[in-house]
Amino acid sequence: MAGVDNLDLITGSPQLAHMDTALRNVRQPEQRLADALKPLAGDYAAILIDAPAGYSTVSLSVPLAAQELIVPLRAEYLGLESLARFLSWYRDRVAARLTVARMTGILLTMVDYRRQATREIVDIIRLHNPRGVFRTEIPQDPRAGEAPSHGRPLVAYAPQARASKAYAQLTAELLRRTQQHDA
């Protein structure tokens, strides 16, 4: 990415919407992402994939290509339903040995404690996933929506923004969790 040292970015494109159709006659289509990333692994300390929600071929490919999974979740009721479906799907994939990716944590995003519903949803998620939810929460922050239009990561665009500080906290927490797994 221009102006950001040690960061390369491959953006999505509208063509990804047609990926399921393009891969329908390919053997093991969900393996293609892992195959594409394998030659890059030696060149990077970490490769992050921001996968779309849902059950498309691209989304289903991520647990086959990843070592760690972070599940971002908006602190809203519909997010709670999606999380329950995802966790059930993930457990089935693990039981069938269709993934080696470890669930590193659930990340609560767009958190706004001024809303009663947010407090309730956060409490429910933390109650039912006591060890699986990151302590760090990403607050709702208007600066986060501005950063992409300036072509910069939020932490470079608005380093003092609440969400920037939360992402810095998340990075430290994520490093601690992954180091504990590796130890």
Backbone as a chain_set.jsonl record, in Angstrom:
{"seq": "MAGVDNLDLITGSPQLAHMDTALRNVRQPEQRLADALKPLAGDYAAILIDAPAGYSTVSLSVPLAAQELIVPLRAEYLGLESLARFLSWYRDRVAARLTVARMTGILLTMVDYRRQATREIVDIIRLHNPRGVFRTEIPQDPRAGEAPSHGRPLVAYAPQARASKAYAQLTAELLRRTQQHDA", "coords": {"N": [[0.858, -1.164, 0.0], [0.584, 2.176, -0.835], [2.762, 4.368, 0.765], [2.788, 3.03, 3.201], [4.914, 1.254, 5.028], [6.112, -2.083, 4.659], [3.68, -3.306, 4.039], [1.615, -4.952, 1.935], [-1.107, -4.987, -0.25], [-3.815, -6.685, -1.531], [-6.576, -6.042, -3.208], [-10.112, -6.733, -3.148], [-12.448, -7.541, -5.771], [-15.186, -6.858, -8.041], [-15.369, -9.154, -9.549], [-15.059, -11.301, -7.877], [-17.564, -11.916, -7.016], [-18.498, -13.672, -8.838], [-17.116, -15.943, -8.418], [-17.969, -18.459, -7.398], [-19.404, -19.517, -9.563], [-17.377, -19.592, -11.501], [-15.73, -21.535, -10.446], [-17.194, -23.839, -10.375], [-16.892, -26.238, -11.844], [-14.464, -27.125, -11.101], [-12.214, -29.282, -9.51], [-12.268, -29.796, -6.031], [-12.875, -26.974, -5.219], [-12.814, -25.313, -2.967], [-10.243, -25.504, -2.078], [-8.622, -23.925, -3.592], [-7.905, -21.285, -2.767], [-6.031, -21.726, -0.702], [-4.09, -22.992, -2.248], [-3.328, -20.857, -3.9], [-2.209, -19.088, -2.075], [-0.061, -20.435, -0.97], [2.549, -20.215, -2.373], [3.229, -17.646, -1.582], [3.677, -17.606, 1.122], [6.289, -17.772, 2.267], [7.267, -15.246, 1.862], [6.108, -13.451, 3.59], [5.463, -12.347, 6.939], [2.969, -12.526, 7.99], [-0.205, -13.232, 6.617], [-3.179, -11.736, 6.04], [-6.591, -12.327, 5.671], [-9.504, -10.927, 4.672], [-12.435, -12.122, 4.724], [-15.554, -12.534, 3.027], [-18.768, -12.526, 4.633], [-20.924, -15.357, 5.064], [-21.622, -18.283, 3.041], [-20.15, -18.768, 0.703], [-17.968, -20.004, -1.921], [-15.506, -18.722, -1.618], [-15.604, -17.872, 1.077], [-15.84, -20.354, 2.367], [-13.391, -21.366, 1.771], [-11.49, -20.141, 3.338], [-11.033, -21.3, 6.023], [-9.542, -23.504, 5.216], [-7.253, -22.443, 4.229], [-6.184, -20.899, 6.203], [-4.346, -20.499, 9.31], [-5.088, -19.423, 11.689], [-8.159, -18.145, 12.933], [-10.054, -15.244, 13.118], [-13.035, -14.048, 14.22], [-14.913, -11.53, 13.307], [-17.511, -9.636, 14.758], [-20.401, -7.832, 14.624], [-21.869, -6.013, 17.212], [-24.721, -6.752, 17.456], [-28.116, -7.977, 17.23], [-28.647, -9.625, 14.912], [-26.069, -10.333, 14.28], [-25.486, -12.015, 16.383], [-27.107, -14.254, 15.815], [-25.894, -15.044, 13.404], [-23.361, -15.705, 14.358], [-23.912, -17.972, 15.941], [-24.692, -19.812, 13.938], [-22.321, -19.896, 12.444], [-20.446, -20.916, 14.338], [-21.473, -23.472, 14.782], [-21.218, -24.569, 12.196], [-18.413, -24.389, 11.965], [-17.551, -26.12, 14.053], [-18.507, -28.535, 12.998], [-16.871, -28.701, 10.712], [-14.337, -28.948, 11.89], [-14.678, -31.357, 13.309], [-14.987, -33.113, 11.18], [-12.503, -33.021, 10.183], [-11.896, -31.108, 8.248], [-10.675, -28.732, 8.367], [-7.794, -27.035, 9.579], [-7.498, -24.754, 10.807], [-7.278, -22.72, 13.637], [-9.538, -21.43, 15.977], [-9.027, -18.346, 16.925], [-10.271, -16.218, 18.143], [-13.277, -14.333, 18.935], [-14.173, -11.251, 17.741], [-15.533, -8.378, 18.898], [-17.194, -5.848, 17.228], [-17.994, -2.478, 16.117], [-19.052, -1.511, 18.482], [-21.214, 0.068, 20.658], [-21.911, 1.346, 23.519], [-23.864, 3.053, 24.329], [-26.234, 2.184, 23.442], [-28.779, 0.109, 24.582], [-29.331, -2.442, 23.551], [-26.844, -3.212, 22.545], [-25.313, -3.596, 24.89], [-26.678, -5.794, 25.964], [-26.313, -7.786, 23.965], [-23.493, -8.033, 23.928], [-23.089, -8.988, 26.531], [-24.416, -11.493, 26.342], [-22.887, -12.819, 24.371], [-20.352, -12.9, 25.579], [-20.974, -14.403, 27.857], [-21.666, -16.931, 26.806], [-19.392, -17.665, 25.452], [-16.917, -17.787, 27.04], [-14.033, -17.944, 27.002], [-13.465, -17.471, 24.412], [-13.803, -14.925, 23.352], [-12.309, -11.919, 22.378], [-10.799, -9.659, 24.677], [-10.472, -7.045, 23.96], [-12.48, -4.627, 22.409], [-13.865, -3.257, 19.474], [-14.752, -0.02, 19.077], [-17.648, 1.74, 17.845], [-16.885, 4.068, 15.435], [-16.68, 7.006, 13.699], [-14.438, 7.75, 12.22], [-13.338, 5.428, 11.261], [-14.86, 4.772, 9.041], [-14.089, 6.745, 7.313], [-11.385, 6.443, 6.636], [-10.835, 4.502, 4.475], [-11.566, 5.967, 2.167], [-9.515, 7.698, 1.915], [-7.464, 6.128, 1.279], [-5.849, 4.928, 3.178], [-4.743, 2.994, 6.01], [-6.718, 2.844, 8.977], [-5.261, 3.278, 11.372], [-3.122, 4.789, 10.485], [-4.345, 6.935, 9.243], [-5.98, 8.139, 11.229], [-4.611, 8.132, 13.948], [-5.182, 8.709, 16.629], [-7.805, 8.133, 16.982], [-10.562, 6.489, 18.567], [-11.128, 3.881, 17.645], [-8.727, 3.268, 16.326], [-6.924, 3.123, 18.466], [-8.069, 0.962, 19.758], [-7.639, -1.068, 17.857], [-4.858, -1.228, 18.014], [-4.61, -2.221, 20.613], [-5.893, -4.669, 20.181], [-4.083, -5.894, 18.441], [-1.877, -6.337, 20.143], [-3.093, -8.08, 21.985], [-3.792, -10.188, 20.283], [-1.258, -11.062, 19.445], [-0.286, -12.016, 21.902], [-2.074, -14.145, 22.325], [-1.595, -15.845, 20.113], [1.09, -16.46, 20.518], [0.903, -17.895, 22.886], [-0.461, -20.132, 21.961], [1.467, -21.189, 20.29], [3.451, -21.89, 22.037]], "CA": [[0.0, 0.0, 0.0], [1.404, 3.376, -0.967], [2.994, 5.133, 1.975], [2.781, 2.207, 4.407], [6.018, 0.3, 4.94], [5.895, -3.502, 4.975], [2.284, -3.687, 3.852], [1.137, -5.166, 0.58], [-2.545, -5.165, -0.19], [-4.516, -7.143, -2.727], [-7.969, -5.7, -2.961], [-11.134, -7.547, -3.779], [-13.003, -6.962, -6.991], [-16.519, -7.384, -8.341], [-15.25, -10.481, -10.154], [-15.182, -12.315, -6.827], [-18.98, -12.277, -6.912], [-18.734, -14.756, -9.793], [-16.149, -17.008, -8.141], [-18.646, -19.759, -7.279], [-19.703, -19.974, -10.918], [-16.114, -19.882, -12.181], [-15.1, -22.73, -9.871], [-18.167, -24.932, -10.202], [-16.432, -27.482, -12.469], [-13.1, -27.361, -10.643], [-12.129, -30.244, -8.411], [-11.946, -29.191, -4.743], [-12.786, -25.521, -5.396], [-12.498, -24.634, -1.708], [-8.8, -25.625, -1.849], [-7.907, -23.019, -4.501], [-7.318, -20.16, -2.036], [-4.813, -22.236, -0.054], [-3.107, -23.22, -3.318], [-2.855, -19.553, -4.382], [-1.423, -18.43, -1.028], [1.116, -21.234, -0.597], [3.827, -19.663, -2.832], [3.491, -16.354, -0.951], [3.874, -17.769, 2.561], [7.667, -17.489, 2.662], [7.591, -13.832, 1.676], [5.377, -12.62, 4.546], [5.348, -12.795, 8.324], [1.549, -12.834, 8.18], [-1.136, -12.92, 5.529], [-4.518, -11.557, 6.589], [-7.651, -12.442, 4.676], [-10.795, -10.398, 5.109], [-13.362, -12.921, 3.927], [-16.959, -12.121, 3.126], [-19.651, -13.368, 5.445], [-21.753, -16.256, 4.271], [-21.126, -19.629, 2.746], [-19.687, -18.842, -0.675], [-16.734, -20.773, -2.065], [-14.417, -17.943, -1.043], [-15.716, -17.95, 2.539], [-15.572, -21.727, 2.794], [-11.981, -21.642, 1.513], [-10.615, -19.522, 4.33], [-10.527, -22.232, 7.053], [-8.575, -24.435, 4.634], [-6.036, -21.702, 3.919], [-5.727, -20.167, 7.389], [-3.894, -21.173, 10.525], [-5.832, -18.794, 12.781], [-9.381, -17.458, 12.521], [-10.644, -14.209, 13.956], [-14.407, -13.878, 13.757], [-15.441, -10.219, 13.692], [-18.948, -9.712, 14.968], [-21.052, -6.592, 15.038], [-22.599, -6.214, 18.467], [-26.136, -6.599, 17.111], [-28.855, -9.227, 17.331], [-28.425, -10.476, 13.741], [-24.722, -10.862, 14.413], [-25.573, -13.121, 17.33], [-27.628, -15.406, 15.059], [-24.851, -15.467, 12.465], [-22.301, -16.343, 15.13], [-24.359, -19.328, 16.311], [-24.605, -20.658, 12.731], [-20.918, -20.069, 12.089], [-19.788, -21.809, 15.296], [-21.949, -24.829, 14.495], [-20.561, -24.955, 10.944], [-16.989, -24.563, 12.253], [-17.395, -27.366, 14.829], [-18.686, -29.648, 12.06], [-15.674, -28.772, 9.863], [-13.247, -29.467, 12.716], [-14.976, -32.775, 13.583], [-14.776, -33.868, 9.946], [-11.108, -32.766, 9.803], [-11.89, -30.328, 7.01], [-9.935, -27.506, 8.614], [-6.78, -27.051, 10.625], [-7.478, -23.404, 11.36], [-7.647, -22.61, 15.043], [-10.364, -20.264, 16.285], [-8.246, -17.514, 17.828], [-11.186, -15.445, 18.965], [-14.392, -13.564, 18.399], [-13.877, -9.83, 17.915], [-16.733, -7.538, 18.899], [-16.968, -4.615, 16.485], [-19.096, -1.503, 16.051], [-19.609, -1.523, 19.834], [-21.714, 1.371, 21.111], [-22.572, 1.061, 24.791], [-25.007, 3.952, 24.563], [-27.436, 1.427, 23.071], [-29.094, -0.986, 25.502], [-29.214, -3.711, 22.825], [-25.423, -3.549, 22.469], [-24.907, -4.15, 26.189], [-27.277, -7.124, 26.099], [-25.662, -8.702, 23.023], [-22.126, -8.27, 24.413], [-23.202, -9.87, 27.701], [-24.781, -12.839, 25.873], [-21.741, -13.403, 23.663], [-19.293, -13.185, 26.561], [-21.452, -15.463, 28.739], [-21.668, -18.23, 26.123], [-18.065, -17.917, 24.881], [-16.088, -17.112, 28.037], [-12.62, -17.849, 26.646], [-13.294, -17.266, 22.982], [-14.024, -13.537, 22.916], [-11.217, -11.009, 22.712], [-11.125, -8.612, 25.656], [-10.539, -5.802, 23.199], [-13.679, -4.383, 21.597], [-13.669, -2.15, 18.543], [-15.923, 0.841, 19.218], [-18.164, 2.417, 16.664], [-16.053, 5.254, 15.293], [-16.868, 7.544, 12.339], [-13.153, 7.841, 11.508], [-13.097, 4.14, 10.598], [-15.509, 4.826, 7.735], [-13.421, 7.757, 6.485], [-10.029, 6.038, 6.254], [-10.689, 3.906, 3.136], [-11.677, 6.956, 1.09], [-8.222, 8.373, 1.842], [-6.485, 5.138, 0.858], [-4.9, 4.675, 4.26], [-5.291, 2.247, 7.14], [-7.247, 3.714, 10.024], [-4.23, 3.641, 12.349], [-2.284, 5.829, 9.884], [-5.213, 8.069, 8.925], [-6.441, 8.78, 12.463], [-4.007, 7.322, 15.0], [-5.745, 9.005, 17.945], [-9.214, 7.737, 17.012], [-10.851, 5.407, 19.519], [-10.995, 2.582, 16.975], [-7.291, 3.04, 16.093], [-6.342, 2.666, 19.734], [-8.588, -0.389, 20.013], [-6.938, -2.011, 16.975], [-3.519, -1.416, 18.579], [-4.807, -3.145, 21.736], [-6.199, -5.977, 19.608], [-2.833, -6.459, 17.923], [-1.111, -6.858, 21.285], [-3.803, -9.24, 22.514], [-3.67, -11.256, 19.29], [0.106, -11.592, 19.534], [-0.196, -12.823, 23.128], [-2.825, -15.401, 22.144], [-0.928, -16.733, 19.157], [2.326, -16.937, 21.153], [0.5, -18.924, 23.847], [-0.78, -21.33, 21.177], [2.709, -21.733, 19.728], [4.351, -22.334, 23.123]], "C": [[0.9, 1.221, 0.0], [1.525, 4.094, 0.373], [2.98, 4.331, 3.263], [3.858, 1.133, 4.232], [5.552, -1.098, 5.331], [4.437, -3.932, 4.899], [1.987, -3.784, 2.366], [-0.34, -5.488, 0.686], [-3.064, -5.615, -1.545], [-5.993, -6.904, -2.439], [-8.904, -6.686, -3.644], [-11.607, -6.863, -5.06], [-14.399, -7.519, -7.207], [-16.485, -8.782, -8.958], [-15.367, -11.605, -9.123], [-16.628, -12.763, -6.647], [-19.314, -13.457, -7.821], [-17.829, -15.96, -9.545], [-16.815, -18.378, -8.041], [-18.945, -20.349, -8.649], [-18.422, -20.388, -11.645], [-15.481, -21.185, -11.695], [-16.015, -23.943, -9.816], [-17.72, -26.255, -10.806], [-14.998, -27.842, -12.078], [-13.14, -28.357, -9.484], [-11.636, -29.539, -7.156], [-11.812, -27.663, -4.83], [-12.409, -24.773, -4.117], [-11.014, -24.703, -1.362], [-8.006, -24.594, -2.651], [-7.259, -21.834, -3.785], [-6.021, -20.59, -1.355], [-3.715, -22.453, -1.091], [-2.505, -21.898, -3.799], [-1.946, -18.871, -3.357], [-0.116, -19.148, -0.707], [2.44, -20.641, -1.106], [4.199, -18.331, -2.17], [3.926, -16.473, 0.502], [5.288, -17.416, 3.018], [8.051, -16.028, 2.579], [6.987, -12.926, 2.742], [5.386, -13.231, 5.934], [3.91, -13.197, 8.619], [0.78, -12.442, 6.932], [-2.517, -12.873, 6.16], [-5.527, -11.607, 5.459], [-8.931, -11.912, 5.298], [-11.834, -11.067, 4.225], [-14.785, -12.405, 4.079], [-17.743, -13.073, 4.024], [-20.435, -14.291, 4.52], [-21.043, -17.555, 3.972], [-20.787, -19.782, 1.264], [-18.417, -19.682, -0.725], [-15.562, -20.036, -1.431], [-14.448, -18.051, 0.486], [-15.378, -19.338, 3.057], [-14.109, -22.107, 2.613], [-11.068, -21.157, 2.624], [-10.151, -20.501, 5.404], [-9.554, -23.279, 6.524], [-7.235, -23.759, 4.372], [-5.402, -21.08, 5.164], [-5.173, -21.081, 8.467], [-4.694, -20.69, 11.722], [-7.058, -18.103, 12.193], [-9.772, -16.429, 13.575], [-12.032, -13.972, 13.374], [-14.896, -12.511, 14.22], [-16.966, -10.288, 13.762], [-19.48, -8.357, 15.4], [-21.903, -6.888, 16.261], [-24.078, -5.893, 18.246], [-26.799, -7.971, 17.145], [-28.597, -10.145, 16.139], [-27.019, -11.067, 13.746], [-24.678, -12.063, 15.342], [-26.083, -14.383, 16.642], [-26.583, -15.944, 14.091], [-23.724, -16.189, 13.182], [-22.686, -17.775, 15.495], [-24.266, -20.267, 15.116], [-23.158, -20.931, 12.367], [-20.235, -21.06, 13.031], [-20.214, -23.253, 15.094], [-21.268, -25.374, 13.243], [-19.083, -25.253, 11.2], [-16.743, -25.858, 13.033], [-17.541, -28.59, 13.928], [-17.459, -29.823, 11.177], [-14.496, -29.364, 10.638], [-13.45, -30.963, 12.965], [-14.713, -33.636, 12.356], [-13.343, -33.719, 9.423], [-10.999, -32.049, 8.455], [-11.234, -28.969, 7.198], [-8.881, -27.756, 9.682], [-6.712, -25.692, 11.303], [-7.998, -23.406, 12.788], [-8.465, -21.329, 15.226], [-9.624, -19.445, 17.338], [-9.148, -16.654, 18.702], [-12.285, -14.764, 18.179], [-14.106, -12.104, 18.744], [-15.17, -9.03, 17.816], [-16.411, -6.197, 18.25], [-18.21, -3.731, 16.508], [-19.81, -1.419, 17.406], [-19.97, -0.098, 20.244], [-22.541, 1.144, 22.37], [-23.682, 2.048, 25.141], [-26.319, 3.25, 24.226], [-27.61, 0.243, 24.02], [-28.901, -2.338, 24.814], [-27.761, -4.153, 22.729], [-24.966, -4.197, 23.771], [-25.433, -5.569, 26.355], [-26.566, -8.149, 25.218], [-24.246, -9.03, 23.502], [-22.161, -9.215, 25.61], [-23.506, -11.306, 27.288], [-23.577, -13.525, 25.229], [-20.639, -13.78, 24.651], [-19.698, -14.314, 27.509], [-21.309, -16.837, 28.089], [-20.326, -18.599, 25.494], [-17.007, -17.318, 25.805], [-14.608, -16.971, 27.675], [-12.409, -17.447, 25.191], [-13.429, -15.846, 22.488], [-12.82, -12.697, 23.326], [-11.691, -10.021, 23.77], [-11.313, -7.273, 24.948], [-11.834, -5.762, 22.394], [-13.398, -3.186, 20.708], [-14.915, -1.261, 18.613], [-16.402, 1.369, 17.87], [-17.437, 3.751, 16.586], [-16.201, 5.779, 13.867], [-15.576, 7.637, 11.543], [-12.841, 6.548, 10.759], [-13.721, 4.118, 9.211], [-14.851, 5.807, 6.781], [-12.1, 7.261, 5.897], [-9.929, 5.426, 4.86], [-10.774, 4.922, 1.993], [-10.396, 7.762, 0.926], [-7.098, 7.4, 1.489], [-5.452, 4.804, 1.918], [-5.55, 3.807, 5.317], [-5.734, 3.23, 8.221], [-6.155, 4.18, 10.979], [-3.243, 4.671, 11.804], [-3.098, 7.1, 9.627], [-5.609, 8.851, 10.176], [-5.905, 8.007, 13.668], [-4.585, 7.563, 16.394], [-7.218, 8.624, 18.058], [-9.4, 6.564, 17.968], [-10.664, 4.032, 18.877], [-9.531, 2.264, 16.675], [-6.624, 2.502, 17.342], [-6.805, 1.246, 20.061], [-7.892, -1.416, 19.114], [-5.504, -2.243, 17.451], [-3.593, -2.377, 19.77], [-5.069, -4.563, 21.222], [-4.932, -6.65, 19.097], [-2.003, -7.061, 19.045], [-1.782, -8.107, 21.855], [-3.686, -10.438, 21.571], [-2.282, -11.879, 19.335], [0.277, -12.447, 20.78], [-0.904, -14.172, 22.932], [-2.101, -16.355, 21.209], [0.387, -17.258, 19.724], [2.027, -18.014, 22.184], [0.182, -20.227, 23.126], [0.494, -22.013, 20.689], [3.635, -22.307, 20.796], [4.062, -23.767, 23.535]], "O": [[1.869, 1.286, 0.756], [0.525, 4.388, 1.029], [3.149, 4.911, 4.336], [3.731, 0.231, 3.404], [4.713, -1.268, 6.216], [4.015, -4.832, 5.626], [2.101, -2.801, 1.634], [-0.769, -6.181, 1.608], [-2.783, -4.996, -2.572], [-6.57, -7.502, -1.53], [-8.528, -7.377, -4.591], [-11.201, -5.743, -5.373], [-14.759, -8.54, -6.621], [-17.474, -9.512, -8.891], [-15.732, -12.73, -9.464], [-16.881, -13.872, -6.175], [-20.3, -14.159, -7.597], [-17.779, -16.884, -10.356], [-16.276, -19.361, -8.549], [-18.759, -21.546, -8.869], [-18.391, -21.415, -12.323], [-14.779, -21.857, -12.45], [-15.637, -24.975, -9.261], [-18.132, -27.309, -10.322], [-14.398, -28.75, -12.653], [-13.993, -28.274, -8.6], [-10.681, -28.764, -7.217], [-10.744, -27.121, -4.544], [-11.762, -23.727, -4.172], [-10.571, -24.021, -0.438], [-6.814, -24.415, -2.398], [-6.163, -21.42, -4.163], [-5.019, -19.88, -1.431], [-2.55, -22.137, -0.845], [-1.308, -21.825, -4.075], [-1.016, -18.156, -3.732], [0.831, -18.528, -0.222], [3.39, -20.567, -0.327], [5.364, -17.933, -2.197], [4.489, -15.529, 1.055], [5.45, -16.809, 4.077], [9.052, -15.613, 3.163], [7.321, -11.743, 2.795], [5.327, -14.449, 6.1], [3.666, -14.107, 9.411], [1.085, -11.443, 6.281], [-2.972, -13.855, 6.747], [-5.328, -10.994, 4.411], [-9.379, -12.403, 6.334], [-12.08, -10.624, 3.103], [-15.166, -11.901, 5.135], [-17.42, -14.254, 4.15], [-20.581, -14.015, 3.329], [-20.013, -17.881, 4.562], [-21.099, -20.802, 0.649], [-17.856, -20.029, 0.315], [-14.719, -20.653, -0.78], [-13.415, -18.297, 1.11], [-14.703, -19.476, 4.077], [-13.635, -23.061, 3.23], [-9.987, -21.709, 2.826], [-8.954, -20.538, 5.688], [-8.816, -23.883, 7.303], [-6.203, -24.425, 4.3], [-4.21, -20.772, 5.167], [-5.488, -22.269, 8.527], [-4.95, -21.449, 12.656], [-7.003, -17.546, 11.097], [-9.811, -16.723, 14.77], [-12.179, -13.724, 12.178], [-15.255, -12.342, 15.385], [-17.614, -10.919, 12.927], [-19.059, -7.806, 16.417], [-22.58, -7.914, 16.32], [-24.609, -4.913, 18.768], [-26.124, -8.999, 17.094], [-28.35, -11.336, 16.333], [-26.81, -12.182, 13.268], [-23.926, -13.011, 15.116], [-25.544, -15.468, 16.864], [-26.406, -17.156, 13.97], [-23.191, -17.176, 12.674], [-21.871, -18.688, 15.37], [-23.809, -21.401, 15.259], [-22.8, -22.057, 12.022], [-19.521, -21.952, 12.573], [-19.396, -24.164, 15.222], [-20.796, -26.51, 13.234], [-18.557, -26.252, 10.71], [-15.824, -26.61, 12.707], [-16.8, -29.563, 14.068], [-17.041, -30.951, 10.912], [-13.747, -30.184, 10.106], [-12.509, -31.747, 12.846], [-14.261, -34.773, 12.485], [-13.011, -34.228, 8.352], [-10.127, -32.349, 7.64], [-11.238, -28.145, 6.284], [-9.062, -28.586, 10.573], [-5.96, -25.502, 12.258], [-9.022, -24.016, 13.097], [-8.116, -20.277, 14.69], [-9.601, -19.815, 18.512], [-8.831, -16.391, 19.861], [-12.237, -14.638, 16.956], [-13.833, -11.77, 19.896], [-15.821, -9.012, 16.77], [-15.483, -5.499, 18.66], [-19.307, -4.163, 16.862], [-21.031, -1.273, 17.46], [-19.145, 0.814, 20.183], [-23.719, 0.795, 22.299], [-24.365, 1.88, 26.152], [-27.387, 3.67, 24.671], [-26.677, -0.533, 24.227], [-28.373, -3.273, 25.416], [-27.473, -5.347, 22.821], [-24.304, -5.235, 23.751], [-24.716, -6.448, 26.834], [-26.253, -9.25, 25.669], [-23.845, -10.194, 23.481], [-21.353, -10.14, 25.695], [-22.914, -12.241, 27.828], [-23.292, -14.687, 25.52], [-20.062, -14.864, 24.559], [-18.848, -15.103, 27.921], [-20.884, -17.794, 28.737], [-20.145, -19.732, 25.049], [-16.269, -16.425, 25.388], [-13.992, -15.961, 28.018], [-11.292, -17.12, 24.79], [-13.191, -15.582, 21.309], [-12.369, -12.753, 24.47], [-12.846, -9.597, 23.759], [-12.191, -6.483, 25.292], [-12.226, -6.753, 21.777], [-12.769, -2.217, 21.135], [-16.008, -1.695, 18.25], [-15.65, 1.43, 16.898], [-17.382, 4.486, 17.572], [-15.879, 5.066, 12.918], [-15.609, 7.607, 10.313], [-12.156, 6.572, 9.736], [-13.168, 3.507, 8.296], [-15.035, 5.71, 5.568], [-11.744, 7.627, 4.777], [-9.022, 5.789, 4.112], [-10.121, 4.75, 0.964], [-10.21, 8.435, -0.088], [-5.932, 7.786, 1.408], [-4.319, 4.442, 1.602], [-6.765, 3.866, 5.511], [-5.176, 4.32, 8.348], [-6.124, 5.351, 11.357], [-2.589, 5.361, 12.586], [-2.587, 8.209, 9.778], [-5.577, 10.082, 10.18], [-6.661, 7.303, 14.337], [-4.481, 6.691, 17.256], [-7.815, 8.779, 19.123], [-8.495, 5.749, 18.149], [-10.106, 3.125, 19.495], [-9.13, 1.104, 16.761], [-5.854, 1.543, 17.285], [-6.036, 0.432, 20.574], [-7.587, -2.521, 19.565], [-4.985, -3.349, 17.306], [-2.735, -3.247, 19.919], [-4.535, -5.535, 21.758], [-4.737, -7.848, 19.302], [-1.485, -8.169, 18.913], [-1.105, -9.085, 22.172], [-3.501, -11.569, 22.019], [-2.15, -13.101, 19.268], [0.918, -13.496, 20.724], [-0.383, -15.214, 23.331], [-2.007, -17.549, 21.492], [0.764, -18.394, 19.439], [2.811, -18.95, 22.344], [0.514, -21.306, 23.617], [0.594, -23.24, 20.674], [4.507, -23.12, 20.491], [4.721, -24.298, 24.429]]}, "num_chains": 1, "name": "protein.A"}
